[in-house]
Amino acid sequence: MMARIAPEPKLLNGKNVLIMSPSEWGDNAVSNMQIAALLSESNTVVYIETMGGRMPRIRELGRVFRRLKSFFVGSQAKRSKKGLDPRNTHIVSPLAIPLHGNRIVSWLNNLMLGWQVRRVLKRLKMSMPIIWSFSPRWEPVIGKIDYELVVFHCVDGLHTYDASDAFKRQFERVVRNANLVITPGVLLERELKLLNPATYRIGHGCVTDHLKQPNNGVSLKDIADIPQPRAIYAGTLAKWVDYPLLAEVARRLPKVSFVLIGYVHALAPRDQVDMLISLPNVFHLGYKNFDELPGYYRGAAVGLVPYQADNEHIQYSTPTKFLDYCAAGLPAVSTRYPAAEAMGDMVRCATTPDEFVVAIEQAIADNTEAAVQRRREYARNHTWERQVAKMSELIDKRLHGG
């Protein structure tokens, strides 16, 4: 029996929404971008890109140049085809010195960022916005704005990026002072509730347009030439990917093609990445635009989430790709951590290379049409529209004293 599709609540409408992000819009289409794009259809939405969390590496100088160009030439919502379609979102690339912890630099950044944000709000005639912050670093800027409500959305274990006492104190202040705290994390919900009872766990979503894609096995050319069956990983090749595990599994499954989609992060262990992609049955296709991913999923037999299970960041994370794989009908195999286990029978969890190999073989062998439809039905009940509607309902209650 097919799962019943739940009734869909209403989204926020006619509001001013200021999203303060830890990401650039051209990065992978993560939750803050999905929320911004969706809300921009019926609200005035400004997306402030990351102020930067660290000094850039040499290989990231191109990104710095684009930021400077965007600031001085001007930002437009549809300035680039790269990344998620922003729809009506106003994207702002602020200038800041990515050197946190220095009091003088922090003071200067707060002045610059506050002025830049207020200038944008004035230009767009946005008064009393709902502030939707994804990073506690925006705390001093929030203090310079008159707002209607503050939502703090904690997607990751942020202490895994910055373990300093100063950051911890700032994080706890932001959580306590927020009118509403939202998190997709199993561990995070429990910990954040201790700081703010108005904490709610609402998971990530999948894109409705991806569900509309035909599930006919027709894939894009650069994957169509790769031998089947194919196991795919779509996401940043970051430092928390378990490269030794993936390499060992690829060696044990020489008849399976391992397809990697995503750019290599500046902090990734380059020697391990190079070792992995040098294997004859591993194919690195590089960055692909978010809208292209369904075409690659249609050409795959199984989706992978091969993260380091003992990595503290991963213990707190909730990857969006679980639902992206479900939307495509793909079986998923992941290392074992709370978010993966919370997906129930939508995801096969494995700990050792032996278990991972068996899970991939079973996923490929047991991928019946009924199983494909069951995954797609699960995704239909967890679209971004439905998840953001749940968030909108909470915000509306808080605005009206609930």
C-alpha positions as CSV (number, residue, x, y, z in Angstrom):
1,M,0.0,0.0,0.0
2,M,1.3,3.4,-1.0
3,A,2.1,5.9,1.8
4,R,-0.6,8.6,2.1
5,I,0.6,12.1,1.1
6,A,0.0,14.4,4.0
7,P,-2.0,17.7,3.5
8,E,0.3,20.6,2.7
9,P,0.2,23.6,5.1
10,K,0.6,27.1,3.8
11,L,3.9,28.9,3.3
12,L,4.8,32.3,4.7
13,N,3.2,35.0,2.6
14,G,3.8,38.8,2.2
15,K,6.7,38.9,4.7
16,N,10.2,40.5,4.6
17,V,12.7,37.7,5.2
18,L,16.4,38.3,5.8
19,I,18.4,35.1,5.5
20,M,21.9,35.3,7.0
21,S,23.9,32.4,5.5
22,P,27.2,30.6,6.1
23,S,27.2,29.7,2.3
24,E,27.7,31.3,-1.1
25,W,24.9,30.9,-3.5
26,G,27.1,29.2,-6.1
27,D,27.9,26.4,-3.6
28,N,26.0,23.1,-3.4
29,A,22.2,23.7,-3.1
30,V,22.0,23.4,0.7
31,S,19.0,24.0,3.0
32,N,19.4,27.8,3.4
33,M,19.3,28.3,-0.4
34,Q,16.3,26.0,-0.8
35,I,14.4,27.9,1.9
36,A,15.3,31.3,0.4
37,A,14.4,30.3,-3.2
38,L,11.0,28.8,-2.1
39,L,10.0,31.7,0.2
40,S,11.0,34.3,-2.5
41,E,7.9,33.4,-4.5
42,S,5.6,35.0,-2.0
43,N,7.8,37.1,0.2
44,T,10.6,39.7,-0.2
45,V,13.7,37.6,0.5
46,V,17.3,38.8,0.9
47,Y,20.0,36.2,1.1
48,I,23.2,37.5,2.7
49,E,26.1,35.3,1.6
50,T,28.7,34.1,4.1
51,M,31.0,36.6,5.7
52,G,33.7,33.9,5.6
53,G,34.9,31.6,8.4
54,R,38.6,31.4,7.6
55,M,41.3,32.9,5.5
56,P,41.0,31.6,1.9
57,R,43.5,29.1,0.4
58,I,45.4,29.9,-2.8
59,R,43.1,27.7,-4.8
60,E,40.1,29.8,-3.5
61,L,41.4,33.1,-4.8
62,G,39.0,32.9,-7.8
63,R,36.1,32.9,-5.3
64,V,37.6,36.0,-3.6
65,F,37.8,37.8,-6.9
66,R,34.2,36.9,-7.7
67,R,33.1,38.3,-4.3
68,L,34.9,41.6,-4.9
69,K,33.5,41.8,-8.4
70,S,30.0,41.1,-7.1
71,F,30.3,43.7,-4.4
72,F,31.6,46.5,-6.6
73,V,29.8,45.7,-9.8
74,G,26.5,44.8,-8.1
75,S,24.6,41.6,-7.2
76,Q,21.6,40.2,-9.1
77,A,19.5,37.3,-8.1
78,K,20.1,35.5,-11.4
79,R,23.7,36.6,-12.0
80,S,24.9,33.1,-12.7
81,K,23.6,29.8,-14.0
82,K,25.7,28.0,-11.4
83,G,23.9,26.5,-8.4
84,L,20.2,26.5,-7.5
85,D,17.8,28.8,-9.3
86,P,17.3,31.7,-6.8
87,R,13.9,32.6,-8.3
88,N,13.2,36.0,-6.8
89,T,15.8,36.0,-4.1
90,H,18.0,39.1,-3.7
91,I,21.5,37.8,-3.2
92,V,24.0,40.0,-1.4
93,S,27.7,39.4,-1.3
94,P,29.1,41.3,1.7
95,L,32.6,42.3,2.2
96,A,34.3,41.2,5.5
97,I,37.7,40.2,6.7
98,P,37.6,36.4,7.3
99,L,39.7,36.7,10.4
100,H,37.6,35.9,13.5
101,G,38.8,36.1,17.1
102,N,40.7,39.3,16.6
103,R,38.8,42.1,18.4
104,I,39.9,44.9,16.1
105,V,39.0,43.0,13.0
106,S,35.6,41.8,14.5
107,W,34.8,45.4,15.5
108,L,35.6,46.6,11.9
109,N,33.6,43.7,10.4
110,N,30.6,44.4,12.5
111,L,30.6,48.1,11.4
112,M,31.0,47.1,7.7
113,L,28.4,44.3,7.7
114,G,25.9,46.2,9.7
115,W,26.1,49.1,7.2
116,Q,25.9,46.8,4.2
117,V,22.8,45.0,5.5
118,R,21.0,48.2,6.5
119,R,21.8,49.7,3.1
120,V,20.2,46.7,1.3
121,L,17.1,46.8,3.6
122,K,16.7,50.5,2.9
123,R,17.1,50.0,-0.9
124,L,14.4,47.3,-0.9
125,K,12.2,49.2,1.5
126,M,12.2,46.2,3.9
127,S,11.2,47.0,7.4
128,M,10.9,44.7,10.4
129,P,12.1,41.6,8.6
130,I,12.0,38.1,9.9
131,I,15.7,37.3,10.5
132,W,16.5,33.7,9.6
133,S,20.1,33.1,10.7
134,F,22.2,30.0,10.0
135,S,25.3,31.1,11.9
136,P,25.9,32.7,15.3
137,R,28.6,34.9,13.7
138,W,25.8,37.2,12.5
139,E,24.8,38.0,16.2
140,P,26.4,41.5,16.2
141,V,24.7,42.4,12.9
142,I,21.3,41.2,14.1
143,G,21.7,43.6,17.1
144,K,21.8,46.6,14.6
145,I,18.5,45.7,12.9
146,D,14.9,46.2,14.0
147,Y,13.2,42.9,13.3
148,E,9.9,41.1,13.8
149,L,11.3,37.7,14.8
150,V,14.6,35.8,14.9
151,V,14.8,32.2,13.7
152,F,18.1,30.4,14.4
153,H,18.4,27.4,12.1
154,C,21.2,25.1,13.2
155,V,22.0,22.6,10.5
156,D,25.3,21.2,11.7
157,G,27.3,20.8,14.9
158,L,28.9,24.2,14.5
159,H,31.4,23.5,17.3
160,T,33.1,21.2,14.9
161,Y,34.1,24.2,12.8
162,D,35.1,26.4,15.8
163,A,35.8,24.9,19.2
164,S,36.9,28.1,20.8
165,D,35.3,29.3,24.1
166,A,34.4,32.6,22.5
167,F,32.4,30.9,19.7
168,K,30.7,28.5,22.2
169,R,29.5,31.5,24.3
170,Q,28.3,33.3,21.2
171,F,26.5,30.2,20.0
172,E,24.7,29.6,23.3
173,R,23.7,33.3,23.5
174,V,22.2,33.1,20.0
175,V,20.3,29.9,20.7
176,R,18.9,31.3,24.0
177,N,17.9,34.6,22.5
178,A,16.2,33.3,19.3
179,N,12.4,33.3,19.2
180,L,12.5,30.0,17.4
181,V,15.2,27.4,16.9
182,I,14.9,24.9,14.0
183,T,17.3,21.9,13.4
184,P,17.2,18.8,11.2
185,G,19.6,17.0,13.6
186,V,18.8,14.1,15.9
187,L,21.5,15.0,18.4
188,L,21.2,18.7,17.9
189,E,17.5,18.7,18.8
190,R,18.2,17.2,22.2
191,E,21.1,19.5,23.0
192,L,19.5,22.7,21.7
193,K,16.3,22.1,23.7
194,L,18.3,22.4,26.8
195,L,19.2,26.0,25.8
196,N,15.9,27.0,24.3
197,P,12.6,25.1,24.7
198,A,11.3,26.6,21.5
199,T,13.4,24.1,19.5
200,Y,11.9,22.0,16.8
201,R,13.3,19.3,14.6
202,I,12.3,19.6,11.0
203,G,14.3,17.6,8.4
204,H,15.6,18.6,5.0
205,G,13.5,18.2,1.9
206,C,13.8,17.2,-1.7
207,V,13.1,19.3,-4.7
208,T,9.6,18.7,-6.2
209,D,10.9,19.2,-9.8
210,H,13.2,16.3,-9.3
211,L,10.2,14.1,-8.5
212,K,8.7,15.1,-11.8
213,Q,11.7,13.8,-13.7
214,P,10.9,10.6,-15.7
215,N,12.3,7.5,-14.0
216,N,13.2,5.9,-17.4
217,G,16.9,5.2,-16.9
218,V,17.9,7.8,-19.6
219,S,21.1,9.5,-18.4
220,L,23.5,12.3,-19.5
221,K,26.2,11.5,-22.0
222,D,29.2,11.7,-19.7
223,I,27.8,9.0,-17.4
224,A,26.2,7.0,-20.2
225,D,29.7,6.0,-21.4
226,I,30.6,4.6,-18.0
227,P,30.1,0.9,-17.5
228,Q,27.1,-0.3,-15.5
229,P,26.2,-0.9,-12.7
230,R,27.1,2.5,-11.3
231,A,27.3,3.6,-7.7
232,I,27.1,7.4,-7.4
233,Y,28.2,10.0,-4.9
234,A,27.0,13.6,-5.5
235,G,28.4,16.2,-3.1
236,T,31.5,18.1,-2.2
237,L,34.6,16.0,-1.9
238,A,35.2,17.3,1.6
239,K,37.6,16.3,4.3
240,W,35.0,14.1,6.1
241,V,34.4,11.8,3.1
242,D,35.9,8.4,4.0
243,Y,38.3,8.1,1.1
244,P,40.1,4.9,2.3
245,L,36.8,3.1,2.9
246,L,35.5,4.1,-0.6
247,A,38.8,3.1,-2.2
248,E,38.8,-0.3,-0.5
249,V,35.2,-0.9,-1.5
250,A,35.9,0.1,-5.1
251,R,38.8,-2.4,-5.2
252,R,36.6,-5.2,-3.9
253,L,33.9,-4.4,-6.5
254,P,35.8,-4.0,-9.7
255,K,32.7,-4.6,-11.9
256,V,30.9,-1.7,-10.2
257,S,31.7,1.8,-11.6
258,F,32.0,4.4,-8.8
259,V,30.9,7.9,-10.1
260,L,31.9,11.0,-8.0
261,I,30.2,14.3,-8.7
262,G,31.4,17.4,-7.0
263,Y,34.3,19.7,-6.6
264,V,37.3,18.9,-4.4
265,H,37.2,21.1,-1.3
266,A,40.3,23.2,-0.4
267,L,40.6,21.4,2.9
268,A,40.1,17.8,1.5
269,P,43.1,15.5,1.8
270,R,44.3,15.8,-1.7
271,D,46.6,12.7,-1.6
272,Q,43.6,10.5,-0.6
273,V,41.4,12.1,-3.2
274,D,44.0,11.5,-5.9
275,M,44.5,7.9,-4.8
276,L,40.8,7.2,-5.0
277,I,40.2,8.7,-8.4
278,S,43.2,6.9,-9.8
279,L,41.4,3.6,-9.5
280,P,40.3,2.2,-12.9
281,N,36.6,1.9,-11.9
282,V,36.3,5.3,-10.2
283,F,35.2,8.3,-12.4
284,H,35.3,11.8,-11.1
285,L,33.0,14.0,-13.2
286,G,33.6,17.3,-11.3
287,Y,31.0,19.8,-10.3
288,K,27.6,19.6,-11.9
289,N,24.8,22.1,-11.6
290,F,22.1,21.0,-9.2
291,D,19.4,20.8,-11.9
292,E,21.5,18.3,-13.8
293,L,21.8,15.8,-11.0
294,P,18.5,13.9,-11.7
295,G,20.0,12.9,-15.1
296,Y,23.0,11.4,-13.4
297,Y,20.9,9.6,-10.8
298,R,18.8,8.0,-13.5
299,G,21.9,6.4,-14.8
300,A,23.0,5.0,-11.5
301,A,22.0,1.8,-9.6
302,V,22.7,3.0,-6.0
303,G,23.5,6.3,-4.2
304,L,26.4,6.5,-1.7
305,V,26.9,8.6,1.4
306,P,30.4,7.4,2.4
307,Y,31.2,9.8,5.3
308,Q,33.6,9.1,8.2
309,A,31.2,7.7,10.8
310,D,33.4,8.6,13.7
311,N,33.9,12.2,12.6
312,E,32.2,14.4,15.1
313,H,30.9,16.8,12.4
314,I,29.2,13.8,10.6
315,Q,27.7,12.6,13.9
316,Y,25.8,15.9,14.0
317,S,25.1,16.3,10.2
318,T,22.0,15.5,8.2
319,P,22.9,15.2,4.5
320,T,20.2,16.4,2.1
321,K,21.4,13.8,-0.5
322,F,19.4,11.0,1.3
323,L,16.2,12.6,0.1
324,D,17.7,13.5,-3.3
325,Y,18.4,9.8,-3.8
326,C,14.9,8.8,-2.7
327,A,13.4,11.3,-5.1
328,A,15.2,9.5,-7.9
329,G,14.1,6.1,-6.6
330,L,17.7,5.2,-5.9
331,P,18.6,2.8,-3.0
332,A,21.1,4.4,-0.7
333,V,24.1,3.0,1.2
334,S,25.7,5.0,3.9
335,T,28.1,4.7,6.8
336,R,26.4,4.4,10.2
337,Y,25.6,7.6,12.1
338,P,22.4,9.1,13.6
339,A,21.0,10.8,10.5
340,A,21.5,7.7,8.3
341,E,19.9,5.5,10.9
342,A,17.0,7.9,11.2
343,M,16.1,7.2,7.6
344,G,15.0,3.7,8.5
345,D,14.7,1.2,5.7
346,M,15.2,4.0,3.1
347,V,19.0,3.7,3.7
348,R,21.3,0.6,4.2
349,C,23.9,1.4,6.9
350,A,27.3,-0.2,7.0
351,T,30.3,0.1,9.2
352,T,33.1,-1.9,7.8
353,P,34.3,-2.3,4.1
354,D,32.9,-5.8,4.2
355,E,29.5,-4.6,5.2
356,F,29.6,-1.7,2.7
357,V,30.4,-4.1,-0.1
358,V,27.5,-6.4,0.9
359,A,25.1,-3.4,1.2
360,I,26.0,-2.2,-2.3
361,E,25.5,-5.7,-3.8
362,Q,22.1,-6.1,-2.0
363,A,21.0,-2.6,-3.0
364,I,21.7,-3.3,-6.7
365,A,20.2,-6.8,-6.6
366,D,17.0,-5.9,-4.7
367,N,16.1,-2.7,-6.6
368,T,12.6,-3.7,-7.7
369,E,10.1,-1.3,-9.2
370,A,8.0,-1.5,-6.1
371,A,11.0,-0.4,-4.0
372,V,11.7,2.5,-6.4
373,Q,8.1,3.7,-6.1
374,R,8.2,3.4,-2.3
375,R,11.3,5.6,-2.1
376,R,9.7,8.2,-4.4
377,E,6.6,8.2,-2.3
378,Y,8.7,8.8,0.8
379,A,10.3,11.8,-1.0
380,R,6.9,13.2,-2.0
381,N,6.0,13.4,1.7
382,H,9.2,15.2,2.4
383,T,9.5,17.9,-0.3
384,W,11.0,21.3,0.5
385,E,7.6,22.8,0.1
386,R,6.2,20.5,2.9
387,Q,9.2,21.0,5.2
388,V,9.3,24.8,4.7
389,A,5.5,24.9,5.3
390,K,6.1,23.2,8.7
391,M,8.6,25.9,9.5
392,S,6.2,28.6,8.3
393,E,3.5,27.2,10.6
394,L,5.8,27.5,13.6
395,I,6.9,31.0,12.6
396,D,3.2,32.1,12.2
397,K,2.3,30.7,15.6
398,R,5.2,32.6,17.2
399,L,4.2,35.8,15.5
400,H,0.7,35.5,16.9
401,G,1.8,34.6,20.4
402,G,1.6,30.8,20.1
